[in-house]
Amino acid sequence: DDGSFYMRIDYHFGHYMKILLDEIFGKGNFRNEIVINRFKKKSDTFTTVTESIYFYTKTGNFSFNKISRPRICTFCKQPIKAKWHTMSSPGEGKPSVILGEKMYPPKGRHWTYNQENIHKMEQEGRIQINKNLSYTDTQGRKVKGMPEYKESEEQICDSNWTDIFGYKFGAEYPTENSEELLERIIRAGTDGESDIVLDAFAGSGTTGAVAEKLKRRWIMIDSSKYSLYTMIKRLLNLREKIGN
C-alpha cells in the first residue's frame, strides 16, 4: 500500500499507457511524468530525444525521498556555481540575529529563513552582508548592508532528468537502463534496507544490481533464458566487486 510504481515508455504508446494507468491506480495517484534521455533517432520531423517515466502510487501513503544533484544550468545542462541572493521575501516579518547582530528586515518583507536555518547557514559559510546594498527596515531606519545567502552546492531534482544518461552506452543487452537512472528511482522510492524493489521486465538485471549496491532487497522477473543467464552472471560478478 505504501509502494511506488515507475513505468518507462516512449512516445509511441505513452498516451495509451497513461489512460490505462489512470484506470488501474486512479488519477489521484498519478504523481509525475519524468522526462529522460533516449537514443536519438532521426526522422522527417523533429528528432525524438526524450522518453517518459510515469510515476504512480497505490495510495496517498507512499514513501518518497527528495533527491539532490549538483547544480546545473537549466538550458545547457552544464555544471554551474552556487549564487548569492538577497535574503528577504515578500510579507512583513520579525527581526533575526544575523552574524551576531539583531537585524530587522526591509519594510514590507521578512527574512527568507527562520533563525534556526540562518544559524545553520552561518556555520556553513553561506551567509554574508553585502555592504554595497542599503534598505529601509520595518522600523523606518536606513540600514547599510543587506544580508545575502548562498545557494547550496546541490539542488533538488525536479521532473527533468536529462542531466543523466537514460540508457547504458555500449551495453550488450538491448535498451539497458543506466545505473544512474535506476539509482535515482530506487533512492527516491525506498526508505531503507527492509524495502523491496521489484522489476517485472528485468532484462540484464540493472535494477537488481543497483538495489544490491544500495543494500535493498529485490525481486527480478523475466521470461527470457538469455536474460536470466545475464542476470545471474552479472550478480555473481557483482558479489566479487562489493564483497557480499
Disulfide bonds with the S-S distance in Angstrom:
none
